[in-house]
Amino acid sequence: MAKIRLADISTLPPKKTDKNKIIAATEKLIVQLDELQNLLYAQSKYAILIVIQGMDAAGKDGAIRHVFGKLNPQGVQVTSFKEPTALELSHDFLWRIHQHTPARGMIHIFNRSHYEDVLVTRVHKLINNKLAFKRMDAINDFERLLVEHNHTHILKFYLHISHKEQLKRLDERIKDPQKQWKYNEKDFEESKLWPEYMEVYEDCLNNCNEVPWIITPSDAHWYKEYIIAKNLYELLSGLKMQYPGLKK
């Protein structure tokens, strides 16, 4: 299999994609997802883990809000993984992650994830390459454990934006009063490390792909949301779930 090179993959929707049709299709999918999530919760046979990774301003928060915001909050949980606490750092790097994996019947969304520990840590030289690749092996084992021992289905989305689009969105956080609360001066410093981040992301995409990554063009929010909703719909509808009958 050819190695993934992010520079060779477009961050834009395919040419001639009809924006209005895609937005309408997304809304229809969300209505269908509401019923499928109810089935998932009622049957309690499968667990769904959705991993959303991407550079700053890739649109992770917005995607979660628009795709999952209308689903029953009793069956959906979102965990945002920030900088590890002192307690978390005193354990292995997956300890804080495993506590938030989904029970059967639940959809859990990771806004950033266990992959931060082989991305940010490498770019900032907190771990060396040898340890990073050992961690990638551990991540593969971890995801395999969830799949094989808890009926967990995993969808992993890499929100693929261009550096130009990222800088535009970061600049909007300064100028738009509704977005100023998101502003963090460190984001511009991290943006300068774009080549380094692309290199470590490519290592993740190529070495942690037993559960395949869905590289999601994300320069257009409406197309990104469609891809996420479509893939989740296809997964859930393919499980052929049924409501349980009366308990005997």
C-alpha positions in Angstrom: 0.0 0.0 0.0 1.4 3.4 -1.0 2.3 5.7 1.9 0.0 8.6 2.6 1.4 12.1 1.7 -0.9 14.8 2.9 0.5 17.3 0.4 -0.9 15.1 -2.4 -4.5 15.1 -1.0 -6.8 18.0 -1.6 -8.2 19.9 1.4 -11.2 21.1 -0.8 -14.4 19.3 -1.8 -14.3 17.6 -5.2 -14.9 19.9 -8.1 -18.5 20.5 -9.1 -19.8 19.4 -5.7 -23.1 21.1 -5.1 -22.9 22.9 -1.7 -26.7 23.2 -1.3 -27.3 19.5 -2.1 -24.6 18.4 0.3 -26.0 20.5 3.1 -29.5 19.1 2.5 -28.0 15.6 2.4 -26.3 16.2 5.7 -29.5 17.3 7.4 -31.3 14.2 6.1 -28.4 12.0 7.5 -28.6 13.7 10.9 -32.4 12.8 11.1 -31.6 9.2 10.3 -28.7 9.2 12.7 -31.1 10.2 15.5 -33.1 7.0 15.0 -30.0 4.8 14.6 -28.5 6.2 17.8 -31.7 5.3 19.6 -31.5 1.8 18.2 -27.8 1.6 19.3 -28.7 2.7 22.8 -31.7 0.3 23.1 -29.9 -2.7 21.9 -26.7 -2.0 23.9 -24.7 -4.5 21.8 -22.2 -2.2 20.1 -20.1 0.7 21.2 -19.0 3.5 18.9 -15.8 5.5 19.3 -15.3 8.5 17.0 -11.8 10.1 17.0 -11.5 13.6 15.6 -8.0 14.8 15.0 -6.7 17.9 13.2 -4.6 21.0 13.4 -5.8 24.1 15.4 -8.8 25.7 13.6 -9.5 22.5 11.6 -13.1 22.7 12.8 -13.3 19.9 15.3 -15.7 21.7 17.7 -18.0 22.8 14.9 -18.2 19.4 13.4 -19.1 17.9 16.7 -21.8 20.5 17.3 -23.4 20.3 13.9 -23.3 16.5 13.4 -24.1 15.3 16.9 -25.8 18.3 18.5 -29.3 17.0 17.6 -28.8 13.5 18.9 -30.0 12.3 22.3 -27.5 13.6 24.8 -28.0 10.5 27.0 -26.3 8.4 24.3 -23.5 10.7 23.3 -20.5 11.8 25.2 -17.7 14.1 24.1 -14.3 14.2 25.7 -11.7 16.9 24.9 -8.2 15.9 25.7 -6.2 18.9 26.8 -2.6 19.0 28.2 -2.2 16.2 30.7 -2.5 16.9 34.4 0.2 15.9 36.9 -1.9 12.9 37.9 -2.3 11.8 34.3 1.4 12.2 33.6 2.1 9.9 36.6 0.4 7.0 34.6 1.0 5.5 31.2 -0.1 7.7 28.4 -3.2 5.6 27.6 -4.5 5.6 31.2 -6.5 8.9 30.8 -7.9 7.7 27.5 -9.2 4.3 28.5 -11.4 5.9 31.2 -13.4 7.6 28.4 -13.9 4.7 26.0 -17.6 4.0 25.2 -19.8 1.4 26.9 -21.9 -0.7 24.7 -24.9 1.4 23.5 -23.0 4.6 23.6 -21.3 6.9 21.1 -18.2 8.6 22.5 -16.4 11.3 20.6 -12.8 12.2 21.2 -12.0 15.8 20.4 -8.3 15.2 20.1 -7.2 11.9 21.5 -4.5 9.4 22.3 -2.8 10.5 19.2 -1.7 13.8 20.8 0.9 11.8 22.7 2.7 10.9 19.4 2.1 14.3 17.7 2.6 17.3 20.0 5.1 15.4 22.1 7.3 14.6 19.0 7.1 18.1 17.5 8.2 19.6 20.8 10.9 17.0 21.4 9.3 15.7 24.6 9.8 12.1 23.4 12.2 10.7 20.9 11.3 8.9 17.7 12.0 5.4 19.2 9.5 6.0 22.0 7.0 7.5 19.6 6.9 4.4 17.4 6.6 2.2 20.5 3.6 4.3 21.5 2.1 3.8 18.0 2.4 0.1 18.5 0.6 0.5 21.9 -2.1 2.5 20.2 -2.7 -0.2 17.6 -2.9 -2.8 20.5 -5.3 -0.5 22.4 -7.6 0.0 19.4 -7.5 -3.7 18.7 -8.5 -4.4 22.3 -11.6 -2.2 22.0 -12.6 -3.7 18.7 -12.1 -7.4 19.7 -13.2 -7.3 23.3 -16.0 -4.8 23.6 -17.8 -4.8 20.2 -16.4 -1.3 19.7 -16.5 0.2 16.2 -14.0 3.0 15.7 -14.2 5.9 13.2 -11.0 8.0 12.9 -11.3 11.3 11.1 -8.3 13.5 10.2 -9.6 16.9 9.4 -7.4 17.9 6.5 -7.1 21.7 6.1 -4.5 23.8 4.2 -2.1 26.0 6.1 -3.5 29.0 4.3 -7.0 28.2 5.5 -5.7 27.6 9.1 -4.1 31.1 9.2 -7.3 32.6 7.8 -9.3 31.0 10.6 -6.8 31.9 13.3 -7.0 35.5 12.1 -10.8 35.4 12.3 -10.4 34.6 16.0 -8.8 38.0 16.5 -11.3 40.0 14.4 -14.6 38.3 15.0 -16.2 39.1 18.4 -18.0 35.8 18.4 -14.8 33.9 17.9 -12.4 35.9 20.1 -13.0 33.6 23.1 -11.2 30.9 21.1 -8.1 33.1 20.6 -4.8 31.7 22.0 -1.6 33.5 21.0 0.2 30.1 21.2 -1.8 28.9 18.2 0.2 31.2 15.9 3.4 29.8 17.3 2.2 26.2 16.7 1.2 27.2 13.2 4.8 28.0 12.4 5.6 24.3 13.0 3.3 23.2 10.2 5.9 21.1 8.3 6.8 19.3 11.5 3.2 18.6 12.3 2.5 17.3 8.8 5.5 14.9 9.1 4.3 13.4 12.4 0.7 13.2 11.3 1.8 11.3 8.2 3.6 8.8 10.5 0.3 8.3 12.5 -1.7 7.9 9.3 0.7 5.3 7.9 1.5 3.4 11.1 -1.7 3.5 13.1 -4.1 2.4 10.3 -5.3 -1.1 11.4 -8.5 1.0 12.0 -8.3 3.1 8.9 -8.2 6.8 8.9 -10.8 8.9 7.0 -8.9 11.8 5.6 -11.6 14.5 5.5 -11.2 17.6 3.3 -12.0 20.4 5.8 -11.4 23.7 4.1 -15.2 23.8 3.7 -17.1 23.2 6.9 -20.2 21.9 5.1 -18.3 19.2 3.3 -16.4 18.0 6.3 -19.7 17.7 8.3 -21.2 15.6 5.4 -18.3 13.2 5.4 -18.5 12.6 9.1 -22.3 12.2 9.1 -22.2 9.9 6.0 -19.5 7.6 7.4 -21.3 7.3 10.8 -24.6 6.6 9.0 -23.0 3.9 6.9 -21.5 2.3 10.0 -24.6 2.3 12.1 -27.0 1.2 9.3 -24.7 -1.6 8.4 -25.0 -3.1 11.9 -28.6 -4.2 11.1 -29.7 -3.4 14.6 -33.2 -4.2 16.0 -35.1 -3.0 19.0 -35.1 -5.7 21.8 -38.4 -7.4 22.5 -40.2 -7.7 25.8 -37.9 -8.9 28.6 -38.8 -12.4 29.7 
